[in-house]
Amino acid sequence: MAFKMFWAIAIGCAWGMAWADENHLEAPKSRASTADNRSRIKLVPRASRKPQESAPSIRVNVGLTLIPVTVTDPFGAPVSGLTREDFRLFEDGVEQEIQHFGADDAPLSLGVVFDASRSMTGKLDQSRDAVARFFRTAMPGDEFFLIEFNDVPRMLSGFTSETEYIEKTLSGIVPKNWTALLDAVYLGMQRMNAAKNTRKALLILSDGADNHSRYTESEMRALVVEGDVSIYSIGLVGGLDLFKRHVRVLRRLAEETGGRLHEVEKLEELPEAVAKISATLRNQYILGFASNNPSNSRLYRKVEVKLNRNAEGPRFHATWRTGYYTPD
């Protein structure tokens, strides 16, 4: 009896399999197999909407190279009221036609690079106050970010117009460890790629005593030359020759980018240094030219700016970015 039942079941299964095959049915799969197939499913996301683009800069829109220029008097105060005719501009020694001239206070994208190393002990309170003073001159459309650095740089705040938030963040900084100044500048230059404004600058507040960076001074100078960011620095030298030697790095970075270094002997001088940098950034001239050099082979071109008024009136001093790389 059992033998007959066995053959009946076997014949029934065989008939069922043949019927399923004839009707193109698949046998059910295990849960593991089903889950495995699900994992192979390719999900194609919907095309995201293109974000609303900000107004393009003049550099892109009309093919001009823009050179920010700062003019100061013999006392270091910015000079306003100059016209296009007061400037001459040269590229690799060849005079260029100034096709765009501006002296308006356009919005600014600025990164604060704040030294929080052990050597800043006793200097932090005044340094925080100096940054807060700078923020009081902020204009609509300005944006700021904050980098703290000691043995490594840290991004404490991305771009924001909420200066109160950055001031609150600064209040929690405690001086410690070594100084990775050049690494912090590198991070600041990289972060500046996200800036929305054409005018871009870094404000570095440090004693300049770098002793822990991975990047070298030559590497950093090459980076800032390729960038489009002016570097302004406040060097807290405190009257010590050691710190004065260290801030030479800050001076070279400023000179390469058309910025400026202010050496502070006493902490009481910090407010004046901040006021000068703020006034300088708010009183820049923008000279735009389309190079008459047809080469576009990623070469470095030296830029020189001359003032016609130097031969007539006070000995004004012009500061500008000393050169740029042509696009690929």
FITI-455875 format. One record per residue (C-alpha): residue in one letter; residue number from 0; x, y, z. Coordinates in Angstrom, 3 decimals. Example, Ala and Ser with C-alpha at 12.3 -4.5 7.8 and 13.67 -1.06 7.14 Angstrom:
BEGIN
{r A; 0; {12.300; -4.500; 7.800}}
{r S; 1; {13.670; -1.060; 7.140}}
END
This chain:
BEGIN
{r M; 0; {0.000; 0.000; 0.000}}
{r A; 1; {2.808; 2.403; 0.895}}
{r F; 2; {4.582; 1.452; -2.313}}
{r K; 3; {1.532; 2.393; -4.416}}
{r M; 4; {1.132; 5.722; -2.547}}
{r F; 5; {4.786; 6.578; -3.204}}
{r W; 6; {4.409; 6.056; -6.938}}
{r A; 7; {1.179; 8.057; -6.987}}
{r I; 8; {2.875; 11.043; -5.351}}
{r A; 9; {5.892; 10.811; -7.670}}
{r I; 10; {3.731; 10.681; -10.793}}
{r G; 11; {1.653; 13.640; -9.540}}
{r C; 12; {4.758; 15.794; -8.944}}
{r A; 13; {6.176; 14.964; -12.343}}
{r W; 14; {2.884; 15.866; -14.038}}
{r G; 15; {2.735; 19.138; -12.080}}
{r M; 16; {6.269; 20.126; -13.102}}
{r A; 17; {5.557; 19.359; -16.744}}
{r W; 18; {2.393; 21.452; -16.642}}
{r A; 19; {4.235; 24.372; -15.041}}
{r D; 20; {6.982; 24.159; -17.633}}
{r E; 21; {4.477; 24.088; -20.461}}
{r N; 22; {2.739; 27.171; -19.062}}
{r H; 23; {6.037; 28.988; -18.403}}
{r L; 24; {5.651; 29.110; -14.646}}
{r E; 25; {8.631; 29.293; -12.323}}
{r A; 26; {8.923; 27.454; -9.094}}
{r P; 27; {8.791; 29.731; -6.060}}
{r K; 28; {12.171; 30.896; -4.802}}
{r S; 29; {13.453; 31.013; -1.267}}
{r R; 30; {13.322; 34.240; 0.744}}
{r A; 31; {17.092; 34.537; 0.571}}
{r S; 32; {17.007; 34.230; -3.201}}
{r T; 33; {14.241; 36.822; -3.460}}
{r A; 34; {16.116; 39.257; -1.258}}
{r D; 35; {19.226; 38.679; -3.339}}
{r N; 36; {17.357; 39.600; -6.510}}
{r R; 37; {15.985; 42.710; -4.866}}
{r S; 38; {19.501; 43.794; -4.025}}
{r R; 39; {20.358; 43.635; -7.714}}
{r I; 40; {17.587; 46.006; -8.689}}
{r K; 41; {19.033; 49.262; -10.039}}
{r L; 42; {17.282; 52.334; -8.727}}
{r V; 43; {17.500; 55.244; -11.143}}
{r P; 44; {16.848; 58.506; -9.264}}
{r R; 45; {14.790; 61.219; -10.839}}
{r A; 46; {16.771; 64.019; -12.367}}
{r S; 47; {17.124; 66.712; -9.752}}
{r R; 48; {16.106; 70.225; -10.512}}
{r K; 49; {18.895; 72.513; -11.468}}
{r P; 50; {19.478; 74.929; -8.594}}
{r Q; 51; {18.910; 78.585; -9.215}}
{r E; 52; {22.204; 80.046; -10.295}}
{r S; 53; {23.626; 83.193; -8.786}}
{r A; 54; {24.458; 86.100; -11.013}}
{r P; 55; {27.644; 85.292; -12.937}}
{r S; 56; {30.714; 87.381; -12.255}}
{r I; 57; {32.030; 89.859; -14.790}}
{r R; 58; {35.045; 87.606; -15.291}}
{r V; 59; {32.858; 84.881; -16.809}}
{r N; 60; {30.230; 87.037; -18.420}}
{r V; 61; {32.359; 89.252; -20.609}}
{r G; 62; {35.709; 87.445; -20.654}}
{r L; 63; {37.570; 90.023; -18.597}}
{r T; 64; {40.330; 89.467; -16.110}}
{r L; 65; {39.504; 91.422; -12.964}}
{r I; 66; {42.277; 92.856; -10.805}}
{r P; 67; {41.308; 94.241; -7.369}}
{r V; 68; {43.526; 97.209; -6.478}}
{r T; 69; {43.904; 98.965; -3.136}}
{r V; 70; {45.376; 102.464; -2.963}}
{r T; 71; {46.627; 103.883; 0.335}}
{r D; 72; {48.136; 107.201; 1.374}}
{r P; 73; {51.471; 107.623; 3.220}}
{r F; 74; {49.666; 106.862; 6.509}}
{r G; 75; {48.169; 103.592; 5.268}}
{r A; 76; {44.618; 104.930; 4.922}}
{r P; 77; {42.684; 103.878; 1.797}}
{r V; 78; {42.325; 106.479; -0.941}}
{r S; 79; {38.918; 106.902; -2.561}}
{r G; 80; {37.694; 109.043; -5.425}}
{r L; 81; {40.168; 107.894; -8.090}}
{r T; 82; {39.024; 107.422; -11.691}}
{r R; 83; {39.919; 105.104; -14.532}}
{r E; 84; {42.355; 107.697; -15.893}}
{r D; 85; {44.411; 107.502; -12.678}}
{r F; 86; {45.472; 103.916; -13.414}}
{r R; 87; {47.654; 102.142; -15.940}}
{r L; 88; {47.715; 98.356; -16.148}}
{r F; 89; {50.380; 96.087; -17.647}}
{r E; 90; {50.513; 92.371; -18.352}}
{r D; 91; {54.002; 90.911; -18.825}}
{r G; 92; {55.231; 94.437; -19.456}}
{r V; 93; {52.664; 95.205; -22.165}}
{r E; 94; {50.119; 97.908; -21.349}}
{r Q; 95; {46.490; 96.792; -21.490}}
{r E; 96; {43.334; 98.771; -22.069}}
{r I; 97; {41.256; 99.072; -18.899}}
{r Q; 98; {37.865; 98.041; -20.214}}
{r H; 99; {36.096; 97.848; -16.876}}
{r F; 100; {36.493; 100.141; -13.899}}
{r G; 101; {34.610; 99.836; -10.647}}
{r A; 102; {34.874; 101.356; -7.200}}
{r D; 103; {31.656; 100.113; -5.636}}
{r D; 104; {31.398; 98.180; -2.385}}
{r A; 105; {30.346; 94.790; -3.769}}
{r P; 106; {29.430; 91.943; -1.387}}
{r L; 107; {32.347; 90.044; 0.108}}
{r S; 108; {33.015; 86.369; 0.808}}
{r L; 109; {35.529; 86.195; 3.651}}
{r G; 110; {37.025; 83.374; 5.669}}
{r V; 111; {38.402; 83.971; 9.159}}
{r V; 112; {41.449; 81.780; 9.890}}
{r F; 113; {41.939; 81.932; 13.655}}
{r D; 114; {45.062; 80.758; 15.495}}
{r A; 115; {44.187; 78.714; 18.607}}
{r S; 116; {47.606; 77.206; 19.292}}
{r R; 117; {49.454; 77.291; 22.604}}
{r S; 118; {51.478; 80.329; 21.551}}
{r M; 119; {48.238; 82.362; 21.503}}
{r T; 120; {47.770; 81.973; 25.254}}
{r G; 121; {46.886; 85.340; 26.734}}
{r K; 122; {45.946; 86.784; 23.344}}
{r L; 123; {42.597; 85.119; 22.639}}
{r D; 124; {40.231; 87.581; 24.308}}
{r Q; 125; {41.571; 90.556; 22.374}}
{r S; 126; {41.705; 88.498; 19.191}}
{r R; 127; {38.057; 87.492; 19.542}}
{r D; 128; {37.113; 91.127; 20.093}}
{r A; 129; {39.040; 92.085; 16.943}}
{r V; 130; {37.060; 89.620; 14.827}}
{r A; 131; {33.802; 90.881; 16.353}}
{r R; 132; {34.799; 94.441; 15.413}}
{r F; 133; {35.357; 93.362; 11.842}}
{r F; 134; {31.905; 91.753; 11.668}}
{r R; 135; {30.301; 95.046; 12.669}}
{r T; 136; {31.264; 96.412; 9.252}}
{r A; 137; {29.417; 93.598; 7.423}}
{r M; 138; {27.174; 94.645; 4.551}}
{r P; 139; {24.110; 92.958; 3.005}}
{r G; 140; {25.234; 90.061; 0.829}}
{r D; 141; {28.445; 89.413; 2.764}}
{r E; 142; {29.162; 85.852; 3.872}}
{r F; 143; {31.746; 84.442; 6.277}}
{r F; 144; {33.231; 81.159; 7.438}}
{r L; 145; {35.473; 80.292; 10.403}}
{r I; 146; {38.510; 78.020; 10.647}}
{r E; 147; {40.245; 77.339; 13.948}}
{r F; 148; {43.704; 75.820; 13.897}}
{r N; 149; {46.332; 74.504; 16.270}}
{r D; 150; {48.033; 71.204; 15.375}}
{r V; 151; {45.293; 70.648; 12.747}}
{r P; 152; {42.794; 73.044; 11.102}}
{r R; 153; {39.086; 72.653; 11.838}}
{r M; 154; {36.139; 74.116; 9.985}}
{r L; 155; {33.952; 75.519; 12.782}}
{r S; 156; {31.448; 77.267; 10.527}}
{r G; 157; {30.695; 77.130; 6.836}}
{r F; 158; {29.588; 80.182; 4.883}}
{r T; 159; {26.951; 82.138; 6.759}}
{r S; 160; {25.728; 85.700; 7.125}}
{r E; 161; {24.969; 85.069; 10.823}}
{r T; 162; {28.036; 86.696; 12.349}}
{r E; 163; {26.608; 86.254; 15.853}}
{r Y; 164; {26.929; 82.494; 15.414}}
{r I; 165; {30.615; 82.781; 14.511}}
{r E; 166; {31.258; 85.076; 17.481}}
{r K; 167; {29.590; 82.546; 19.782}}
{r T; 168; {31.698; 79.760; 18.308}}
{r L; 169; {34.873; 81.775; 18.880}}
{r S; 170; {34.053; 82.086; 22.571}}
{r G; 171; {34.601; 78.353; 23.054}}
{r I; 172; {38.126; 78.237; 21.627}}
{r V; 173; {40.886; 77.228; 24.044}}
{r P; 174; {44.597; 77.635; 23.101}}
{r K; 175; {46.532; 74.354; 22.951}}
{r N; 176; {48.959; 72.228; 20.941}}
{r W; 177; {51.161; 73.166; 17.992}}
{r T; 178; {50.557; 75.484; 15.018}}
{r A; 179; {49.554; 74.265; 11.535}}
{r L; 180; {49.152; 77.666; 9.900}}
{r L; 181; {49.799; 76.656; 6.291}}
{r D; 182; {47.429; 73.694; 6.552}}
{r A; 183; {44.741; 76.111; 7.752}}
{r V; 184; {45.369; 78.425; 4.802}}
{r Y; 185; {45.056; 75.450; 2.473}}
{r L; 186; {41.692; 74.512; 4.005}}
{r G; 187; {40.552; 78.127; 3.688}}
{r M; 188; {41.500; 78.274; 0.009}}
{r Q; 189; {39.624; 75.018; -0.669}}
{r R; 190; {36.536; 76.220; 1.186}}
{r M; 191; {36.564; 79.461; -0.808}}
{r N; 192; {35.613; 77.444; -3.902}}
{r A; 193; {32.054; 77.517; -2.550}}
{r A; 194; {31.942; 81.326; -2.285}}
{r K; 195; {29.010; 83.015; -4.005}}
{r N; 196; {30.593; 86.472; -4.323}}
{r T; 197; {33.224; 87.619; -6.800}}
{r R; 198; {35.245; 89.423; -4.116}}
{r K; 199; {36.952; 86.841; -1.919}}
{r A; 200; {39.424; 87.218; 0.943}}
{r L; 201; {40.952; 85.395; 3.895}}
{r L; 202; {41.560; 87.170; 7.192}}
{r I; 203; {44.309; 85.393; 9.151}}
{r L; 204; {44.878; 86.230; 12.790}}
{r S; 205; {48.024; 84.563; 14.111}}
{r D; 206; {51.498; 85.000; 15.550}}
{r G; 207; {52.712; 83.196; 12.427}}
{r A; 208; {54.769; 80.583; 14.268}}
{r D; 209; {54.034; 77.568; 12.046}}
{r N; 210; {55.596; 74.368; 13.379}}
{r H; 211; {53.215; 71.539; 12.464}}
{r S; 212; {51.994; 71.900; 8.852}}
{r R; 213; {52.187; 69.203; 6.217}}
{r Y; 214; {52.261; 71.797; 3.453}}
{r T; 215; {55.388; 73.824; 2.789}}
{r E; 216; {55.602; 77.546; 2.212}}
{r S; 217; {56.494; 77.068; -1.458}}
{r E; 218; {53.495; 74.779; -1.987}}
{r M; 219; {51.186; 77.273; -0.337}}
{r R; 220; {52.526; 80.216; -2.333}}
{r A; 221; {51.906; 78.283; -5.546}}
{r L; 222; {48.345; 77.541; -4.404}}
{r V; 223; {47.426; 81.130; -3.517}}
{r V; 224; {48.887; 82.446; -6.779}}
{r E; 225; {46.538; 80.161; -8.696}}
{r G; 226; {43.568; 81.193; -6.569}}
{r D; 227; {41.461; 84.308; -6.753}}
{r V; 228; {41.550; 85.149; -3.055}}
{r S; 229; {43.206; 88.121; -1.358}}
{r I; 230; {44.923; 87.316; 1.935}}
{r Y; 231; {44.954; 89.835; 4.771}}
{r S; 232; {46.793; 88.995; 7.959}}
{r I; 233; {47.220; 90.377; 11.444}}
{r G; 234; {50.545; 89.205; 12.836}}
{r L; 235; {50.724; 89.304; 16.623}}
{r V; 236; {54.469; 89.782; 16.933}}
{r G; 237; {54.467; 91.299; 20.422}}
{r G; 238; {57.764; 93.063; 19.842}}
{r L; 239; {59.673; 89.756; 19.701}}
{r D; 240; {62.180; 89.225; 16.902}}
{r L; 241; {61.298; 85.520; 16.852}}
{r F; 242; {57.671; 86.190; 15.945}}
{r K; 243; {58.712; 88.895; 13.471}}
{r R; 244; {60.709; 86.278; 11.574}}
{r H; 245; {57.757; 83.905; 11.609}}
{r V; 246; {55.276; 86.379; 10.155}}
{r R; 247; {57.354; 86.699; 6.996}}
{r V; 248; {55.228; 83.798; 5.710}}
{r L; 249; {52.088; 85.870; 6.225}}
{r R; 250; {53.705; 88.834; 4.486}}
{r R; 251; {54.634; 86.807; 1.403}}
{r L; 252; {51.172; 85.295; 1.103}}
{r A; 253; {49.658; 88.770; 1.343}}
{r E; 254; {52.005; 90.238; -1.259}}
{r E; 255; {51.318; 87.411; -3.711}}
{r T; 256; {47.561; 87.924; -3.523}}
{r G; 257; {47.216; 91.699; -3.347}}
{r G; 258; {46.390; 91.662; 0.360}}
{r R; 259; {48.297; 93.117; 3.261}}
{r L; 260; {49.979; 92.156; 6.541}}
{r H; 261; {49.538; 94.283; 9.662}}
{r E; 262; {52.080; 93.631; 12.398}}
{r V; 263; {50.754; 94.253; 15.900}}
{r E; 264; {53.313; 94.969; 18.603}}
{r K; 265; {50.751; 95.430; 21.387}}
{r L; 266; {47.327; 93.879; 21.741}}
{r E; 267; {45.904; 97.362; 22.200}}
{r E; 268; {46.737; 97.970; 18.532}}
{r L; 269; {44.432; 95.197; 17.314}}
{r P; 270; {41.318; 97.376; 16.848}}
{r E; 271; {43.241; 99.796; 14.633}}
{r A; 272; {44.618; 96.962; 12.499}}
{r V; 273; {41.134; 95.501; 12.041}}
{r A; 274; {39.735; 98.917; 11.129}}
{r K; 275; {42.412; 99.381; 8.449}}
{r I; 276; {41.738; 95.973; 6.894}}
{r S; 277; {37.999; 96.587; 6.889}}
{r A; 278; {38.432; 100.009; 5.289}}
{r T; 279; {40.784; 98.535; 2.700}}
{r L; 280; {38.335; 95.804; 1.719}}
{r R; 281; {35.527; 98.362; 1.477}}
{r N; 282; {37.515; 100.733; -0.722}}
{r Q; 283; {38.899; 98.628; -3.537}}
{r Y; 284; {39.099; 99.491; -7.206}}
{r I; 285; {38.381; 96.789; -9.763}}
{r L; 286; {40.287; 97.000; -13.061}}
{r G; 287; {39.099; 94.708; -15.842}}
{r F; 288; {40.924; 93.976; -19.071}}
{r A; 289; {40.832; 91.503; -21.939}}
{r S; 290; {44.404; 90.446; -22.577}}
{r N; 291; {45.807; 91.187; -26.017}}
{r N; 292; {48.027; 88.114; -25.669}}
{r P; 293; {46.347; 85.366; -27.774}}
{r S; 294; {48.052; 82.481; -25.928}}
{r N; 295; {45.766; 80.505; -23.601}}
{r S; 296; {48.098; 77.717; -22.538}}
{r R; 297; {47.856; 77.790; -18.742}}
{r L; 298; {50.777; 80.154; -18.333}}
{r Y; 299; {51.474; 82.548; -15.495}}
{r R; 300; {51.187; 86.205; -16.480}}
{r K; 301; {52.626; 88.988; -14.391}}
{r V; 302; {50.422; 92.002; -13.696}}
{r E; 303; {51.590; 95.495; -12.795}}
{r V; 304; {49.507; 98.534; -11.863}}
{r K; 305; {50.810; 102.102; -11.984}}
{r L; 306; {49.245; 105.284; -10.674}}
{r N; 307; {49.362; 108.420; -12.791}}
{r R; 308; {48.821; 110.631; -9.735}}
{r N; 309; {52.129; 109.606; -8.162}}
{r A; 310; {53.990; 112.189; -10.224}}
{r E; 311; {51.665; 115.024; -9.157}}
{r G; 312; {50.307; 114.644; -5.659}}
{r P; 313; {50.969; 112.603; -2.501}}
{r R; 314; {52.926; 109.405; -2.822}}
{r F; 315; {50.031; 106.997; -2.979}}
{r H; 316; {50.783; 103.280; -2.804}}
{r A; 317; {48.910; 100.682; -4.880}}
{r T; 318; {48.553; 97.008; -3.941}}
{r W; 319; {47.232; 94.364; -6.310}}
{r R; 320; {47.426; 90.677; -7.193}}
{r T; 321; {50.801; 90.291; -8.872}}
{r G; 322; {49.714; 87.797; -11.524}}
{r Y; 323; {47.359; 85.072; -12.634}}
{r Y; 324; {47.238; 81.837; -14.628}}
{r T; 325; {45.470; 81.758; -17.963}}
{r P; 326; {42.663; 79.190; -18.247}}
{r D; 327; {43.190; 75.849; -19.986}}
END
